[in-house]
Each structure stands twice: as structure tokens, then as C-alpha cells.
Amino acid sequence: VSAVQMAHADESHPGDKIVETLVVDAKMPNNKSGVSYIYATEIYVQVRERHLEKVKAEIEQFQNEIKADLTAIWRSAEPQYFQEPKLENLTRKVTAQLNERFGDDKEHNEPVVHKVVIVMSTGFRIDS
């Protein structure tokens, strides 16, 4: 399937367009190296437009639970994960967590979450 075919598929089926929404914007801690760091982090999910309202409603309803689950991933992450150019390990773990939360679109036989995007600053040390 070419990119052109995908674009036409998106246009011909309402709700197929991929859209992005913020899941969490937080300062995430990690001290696995024995030194405490804080990472300013934004986590977004890309979903099909037909799922956007459901996903946004669940994020709003359970924002603290979701933040706690994602913070736990940061706290338990190995220090080298934060050095990866595309944050592959963190992205994989967050994707698994959010796929579990948002589930599958049974009608279209695909996960609700199309992709997870993590925007993270370089960590800064918070202990002396």
C-alpha cells in the first residue's frame, strides 16, 4: 500500500484520519543510576479520528491513574533508555501500557492507539 493509497483511504473513510492528543505533560523522575534526574516529558497518542473523543474522555476521567502508571515506567527505566535517540524502550513500554488501557477497535481489528510519541527534555539532576 503506497502513501498515496493511504491518503485516499483516509479521505474516503470518515474517521480514518490519524490525529494526535496529549496524554500527559509532567516532570518524570528516575534515580536508577543512584542519582536523581527529572525529565520534562510530554506523551501523545496518535489515534484514528473516530476514537478521539473516547480516548480524550478516558484521559480526562483517569488522568491521575494514567500519570501514575506512566511515572512508574520512568522510575523503573534503566539509565541507558534515556540516552536512546528515539527513546525506543520507553516508547515500547508506554505503548504497551496505553494499548492495555485503550484496548482494540474490534470492528476494524486494530489497536485504538496507532502510535505513541514521547517528547522529552534532557534530564536534569535534582540531588546534590
C-alpha beads as a LAMMPS data file, in Angstrom:
LAMMPS data file: protein, C-alpha beads

128 atoms
127 bonds

1 atom types
1 bond types

-500.0 500.0 xlo xhi
-500.0 500.0 ylo yhi
-500.0 500.0 zlo zhi

Masses

1 110.0

Atoms # bond

1 1 1 0.000 0.000 0.000
2 1 1 1.524 3.284 -1.095
3 1 1 1.360 6.569 0.777
4 1 1 -0.967 7.882 -1.941
5 1 1 -3.324 4.921 -1.444
6 1 1 -3.232 5.509 2.317
7 1 1 -4.085 9.193 1.844
8 1 1 -7.028 8.261 -0.369
9 1 1 -8.158 5.621 2.120
10 1 1 -8.129 8.287 4.833
11 1 1 -10.184 10.652 2.666
12 1 1 -12.732 8.033 1.590
13 1 1 -13.487 6.662 5.081
14 1 1 -14.608 9.245 7.612
15 1 1 -12.915 8.735 10.944
16 1 1 -9.811 7.042 9.482
17 1 1 -7.657 10.167 9.675
18 1 1 -4.869 9.889 12.283
19 1 1 -4.957 12.625 14.940
20 1 1 -2.789 13.291 17.967
21 1 1 -3.805 14.107 21.519
22 1 1 -1.850 14.815 24.696
23 1 1 -1.948 12.095 27.352
24 1 1 0.366 13.592 29.967
25 1 1 2.657 16.592 30.394
26 1 1 4.737 16.032 33.520
27 1 1 8.143 16.035 35.111
28 1 1 9.087 12.360 35.373
29 1 1 11.665 11.145 37.920
30 1 1 14.333 8.470 37.628
31 1 1 17.099 7.514 40.072
32 1 1 18.095 4.044 38.831
33 1 1 21.713 5.206 38.375
34 1 1 21.872 6.266 42.027
35 1 1 21.489 9.910 41.021
36 1 1 18.056 11.537 40.791
37 1 1 17.044 13.108 37.489
38 1 1 13.829 14.801 36.416
39 1 1 12.719 14.656 32.773
40 1 1 10.207 17.181 31.454
41 1 1 8.041 14.878 29.373
42 1 1 5.047 15.101 27.076
43 1 1 3.382 11.902 25.913
44 1 1 0.971 11.933 22.986
45 1 1 -1.068 9.201 21.342
46 1 1 -1.981 9.058 17.708
47 1 1 -5.421 7.544 17.164
48 1 1 -7.950 7.397 14.376
49 1 1 -10.328 10.348 14.477
50 1 1 -13.259 8.026 15.232
51 1 1 -11.623 7.155 18.600
52 1 1 -10.528 10.650 19.623
53 1 1 -13.471 11.622 21.833
54 1 1 -13.463 8.270 23.662
55 1 1 -9.697 8.490 24.265
56 1 1 -9.869 12.126 25.422
57 1 1 -12.737 11.305 27.803
58 1 1 -10.801 8.417 29.342
59 1 1 -7.656 10.554 29.692
60 1 1 -9.693 13.227 31.464
61 1 1 -11.534 10.767 33.709
62 1 1 -8.425 8.807 34.735
63 1 1 -5.646 11.401 34.328
64 1 1 -4.049 10.707 37.728
65 1 1 -4.115 6.935 37.312
66 1 1 -2.607 7.237 33.832
67 1 1 0.057 9.640 35.119
68 1 1 0.918 7.245 37.972
69 1 1 1.224 4.301 35.566
70 1 1 3.474 6.267 33.208
71 1 1 5.571 7.700 36.054
72 1 1 6.173 4.125 37.252
73 1 1 7.654 3.330 33.823
74 1 1 10.062 6.286 34.176
75 1 1 11.036 5.351 37.742
76 1 1 11.857 1.772 36.781
77 1 1 13.599 2.586 33.468
78 1 1 17.275 1.787 33.018
79 1 1 19.504 4.889 32.695
80 1 1 20.552 3.987 29.128
81 1 1 16.901 4.202 27.985
82 1 1 17.086 7.982 28.411
83 1 1 20.075 8.152 26.042
84 1 1 18.363 6.473 23.092
85 1 1 17.877 8.882 20.165
86 1 1 14.265 7.785 19.580
87 1 1 13.526 6.544 23.121
88 1 1 12.661 3.110 21.730
89 1 1 12.438 1.256 25.069
90 1 1 10.354 3.924 26.801
91 1 1 8.096 4.193 23.748
92 1 1 7.607 0.410 23.680
93 1 1 6.721 0.298 27.392
94 1 1 4.354 3.293 27.172
95 1 1 2.725 1.838 24.055
96 1 1 2.085 -1.461 25.876
97 1 1 0.607 0.391 28.874
98 1 1 -1.666 2.589 26.739
99 1 1 -2.725 -0.310 24.492
100 1 1 -3.806 -2.143 27.629
101 1 1 -5.792 0.908 28.781
102 1 1 -7.466 1.862 25.477
103 1 1 -7.831 -1.631 24.034
104 1 1 -8.667 -2.664 20.496
105 1 1 -11.097 -1.484 17.865
106 1 1 -12.873 -4.810 17.346
107 1 1 -14.785 -3.557 14.295
108 1 1 -11.581 -2.653 12.413
109 1 1 -9.359 -5.293 14.060
110 1 1 -6.629 -2.878 15.178
111 1 1 -5.450 -1.287 18.432
112 1 1 -7.065 2.061 19.315
113 1 1 -3.586 3.554 19.808
114 1 1 -1.921 3.900 16.407
115 1 1 1.360 5.300 17.754
116 1 1 2.873 6.824 20.915
117 1 1 5.021 9.945 20.637
118 1 1 7.281 10.949 23.538
119 1 1 8.749 14.443 23.653
120 1 1 11.300 14.597 26.449
121 1 1 13.952 17.080 27.512
122 1 1 17.412 16.129 28.652
123 1 1 17.126 15.162 32.294
124 1 1 18.417 17.489 34.961
125 1 1 19.941 16.359 38.203
126 1 1 17.910 17.170 41.306
127 1 1 20.093 15.914 44.147
128 1 1 23.307 17.494 45.315

Bonds

1 1 1 2
2 1 2 3
3 1 3 4
4 1 4 5
5 1 5 6
6 1 6 7
7 1 7 8
8 1 8 9
9 1 9 10
10 1 10 11
11 1 11 12
12 1 12 13
13 1 13 14
14 1 14 15
15 1 15 16
16 1 16 17
17 1 17 18
18 1 18 19
19 1 19 20
20 1 20 21
21 1 21 22
22 1 22 23
23 1 23 24
24 1 24 25
25 1 25 26
26 1 26 27
27 1 27 28
28 1 28 29
29 1 29 30
30 1 30 31
31 1 31 32
32 1 32 33
33 1 33 34
34 1 34 35
35 1 35 36
36 1 36 37
37 1 37 38
38 1 38 39
39 1 39 40
40 1 40 41
41 1 41 42
42 1 42 43
43 1 43 44
44 1 44 45
45 1 45 46
46 1 46 47
47 1 47 48
48 1 48 49
49 1 49 50
50 1 50 51
51 1 51 52
52 1 52 53
53 1 53 54
54 1 54 55
55 1 55 56
56 1 56 57
57 1 57 58
58 1 58 59
59 1 59 60
60 1 60 61
61 1 61 62
62 1 62 63
63 1 63 64
64 1 64 65
65 1 65 66
66 1 66 67
67 1 67 68
68 1 68 69
69 1 69 70
70 1 70 71
71 1 71 72
72 1 72 73
73 1 73 74
74 1 74 75
75 1 75 76
76 1 76 77
77 1 77 78
78 1 78 79
79 1 79 80
80 1 80 81
81 1 81 82
82 1 82 83
83 1 83 84
84 1 84 85
85 1 85 86
86 1 86 87
87 1 87 88
88 1 88 89
89 1 89 90
90 1 90 91
91 1 91 92
92 1 92 93
93 1 93 94
94 1 94 95
95 1 95 96
96 1 96 97
97 1 97 98
98 1 98 99
99 1 99 100
100 1 100 101
101 1 101 102
102 1 102 103
103 1 103 104
104 1 104 105
105 1 105 106
106 1 106 107
107 1 107 108
108 1 108 109
109 1 109 110
110 1 110 111
111 1 111 112
112 1 112 113
113 1 113 114
114 1 114 115
115 1 115 116
116 1 116 117
117 1 117 118
118 1 118 119
119 1 119 120
120 1 120 121
121 1 121 122
122 1 122 123
123 1 123 124
124 1 124 125
125 1 125 126
126 1 126 127
127 1 127 128
